[in-house]
Amino acid sequence: MADFEIGVRNLVSDTEQAYWELYFAYRDLEARKIGRDSALEAWRRVHALYVEQSRGGEADKEAQAREQYFFFRSEVEQSLNSVYSAENRLRYMMGISSSDGRLIRPADEPTTARVAFDWQQSLVEALSRSAELRRQKWRIKQRELELTAAKNLVLPRLDLIGLWRFRGMGADLLGSNNSYDANPIPNPTPPPAQIASPLPGTNAYSTLLQGEFQEWQAGAQFLMPLG
């Protein structure tokens, strides 16, 4: 039960964390787009001065502005990959298909209100509701019971034993193959020697159900470990 509770708690926590990671990825993407657009505008102005051979349009400044633009452009592409990765992770945590043709975008904004926590109460609540602590308590209790059982095994042991059972005995298992003939026909050829059955005309099931053969046993057994 504790393992199930821990699994549910971790799933909710990981899903929430994946949601806010996706939110941050979108905010980071927007910031990098703003930087890219600003670098593009600066490059266009310097490039126009470079074409007109005006002051401020030197070749080194134009190359520097162009380099800044492509730098921010690569940052935007990397940030977009981060968005896709974070969105795919959120889909995985929520059990949603990763190829349904849609792109998840967080709708809720993080709260910016100031929150004053009562740390003492939070500590007490965390200790009382911690599934790991409850699981550890159960394990300690289990080890205590195992220790008690181990101590009992080294003590002398005296057991009273009783046995009463029915036995099924007969010439056959289900039915008798022996038949009684009132007028037997004499056979001049004597039959071969056979082992006579001690219970002729009986079967094991009938003697078992009728309780014809019963046995009982009573006694005491004393065990004491040595060493």
WOHU-V416722 format. One record per residue. N is the residue number from 1. PSI is psi in degrees with one decimal (none if undefined). OMEGA is omega in whole degrees, 0 to 359 (* if undefined). Layout:
BEGIN
[[N:PSI:OMEGA] [N:PSI:OMEGA]]
END
This chain:
BEGIN
[[1:-42.7:179] [2:-39.8:179] [3:-39.4:178] [4:-43.1:179] [5:-41.2:178] [6:-40.4:179] [7:-41.5:179] [8:-43.4:180] [9:-44.4:180] [10:-35.5:179] [11:-44.4:179] [12:-43.0:180] [13:-43.8:180] [14:-35.8:178] [15:-42.9:178] [16:-41.9:179] [17:-40.3:178] [18:-34.9:179] [19:-48.4:182] [20:-26.2:172] [21:-37.7:176] [22:-39.2:177] [23:-44.9:179] [24:-38.5:180] [25:-38.7:177] [26:-42.4:179] [27:-39.8:178] [28:-38.1:178] [29:-42.6:180] [30:-40.7:179] [31:-40.4:180] [32:-30.6:175] [33:-40.0:178] [34:-42.8:177] [35:-39.1:178] [36:-44.7:180] [37:-39.3:178] [38:-41.0:178] [39:-35.7:178] [40:-42.3:179] [41:-40.9:178] [42:-39.9:179] [43:-38.4:179] [44:-40.2:180] [45:-44.4:180] [46:-36.7:179] [47:-37.0:177] [48:-41.7:177] [49:-34.0:179] [50:-39.1:179] [51:-37.5:181] [52:-3.3:182] [53:40.2:180] [54:170.4:179] [55:138.5:184] [56:-4.0:179] [57:32.1:179] [58:160.4:184] [59:-39.4:181] [60:-37.1:179] [61:-37.4:178] [62:-40.4:179] [63:-38.0:179] [64:-41.1:179] [65:-38.8:178] [66:-40.0:178] [67:-38.6:178] [68:-39.6:179] [69:-47.5:181] [70:-28.2:176] [71:-48.8:179] [72:-30.3:177] [73:-41.9:177] [74:-35.2:177] [75:-39.0:178] [76:-42.2:180] [77:-39.9:177] [78:-40.0:178] [79:-35.2:178] [80:-37.9:175] [81:-36.8:177] [82:-36.8:177] [83:-45.1:180] [84:-39.9:180] [85:-44.5:180] [86:-38.4:179] [87:-38.3:178] [88:-37.4:178] [89:-41.0:178] [90:-40.2:177] [91:-40.6:179] [92:-42.9:181] [93:-31.4:181] [94:-5.6:180] [95:31.2:180] [96:145.4:179] [97:143.8:182] [98:0.6:183] [99:56.4:178] [100:8.8:176] [101:9.4:179] [102:161.4:179] [103:121.4:182] [104:133.7:176] [105:124.8:181] [106:138.4:180] [107:-26.6:182] [108:138.7:176] [109:145.2:177] [110:144.4:180] [111:140.8:179] [112:6.7:180] [113:146.9:179] [114:131.3:181] [115:125.3:178] [116:111.4:183] [117:144.4:171] [118:98.3:188] [119:-33.7:179] [120:-44.5:178] [121:-37.5:178] [122:-37.6:179] [123:-43.5:180] [124:-42.5:180] [125:-38.7:179] [126:-40.2:180] [127:-34.3:182] [128:-27.5:183] [129:2.2:182] [130:119.7:179] [131:-31.3:179] [132:-40.3:179] [133:-41.0:178] [134:-39.4:178] [135:-38.4:179] [136:-36.8:176] [137:-41.0:179] [138:-37.0:179] [139:-39.1:177] [140:-42.6:177] [141:-38.7:178] [142:-42.6:179] [143:-34.9:177] [144:-42.2:177] [145:-38.6:177] [146:-38.0:178] [147:-40.7:177] [148:-41.9:178] [149:-38.4:179] [150:-37.6:177] [151:-37.2:180] [152:-28.8:182] [153:-22.8:180] [154:0.4:178] [155:153.6:174] [156:146.3:185] [157:129.3:178] [158:119.9:182] [159:137.5:171] [160:128.7:187] [161:133.3:176] [162:142.3:182] [163:132.9:175] [164:122.1:185] [165:160.3:177] [166:141.1:178] [167:141.8:176] [168:112.1:181] [169:141.7:179] [170:173.0:180] [171:-29.2:180] [172:169.9:181] [173:-50.3:183] [174:-43.1:183] [175:165.0:182] [176:136.1:176] [177:-5.6:180] [178:132.8:178] [179:148.4:183] [180:125.5:180] [181:122.4:183] [182:-32.4:180] [183:77.6:183] [184:145.3:176] [185:124.0:182] [186:137.6:180] [187:115.8:182] [188:-24.5:181] [189:117.6:181] [190:140.5:180] [191:158.1:178] [192:156.6:181] [193:130.5:179] [194:157.3:177] [195:123.3:182] [196:140.3:178] [197:136.3:179] [198:-19.9:180] [199:72.8:183] [200:142.1:176] [201:18.0:181] [202:164.0:174] [203:160.2:188] [204:-37.8:183] [205:-39.6:181] [206:-41.2:179] [207:-30.1:178] [208:-44.7:181] [209:-32.4:180] [210:-10.3:178] [211:36.8:182] [212:-27.4:181] [213:106.4:180] [214:151.5:175] [215:151.4:179] [216:158.4:183] [217:139.9:178] [218:145.6:180] [219:-174.1:180] [220:144.6:181] [221:124.6:182] [222:125.6:180] [223:135.9:176] [224:118.1:180] [225:143.9:178] [226:133.2:178] [227:none:*]]
END
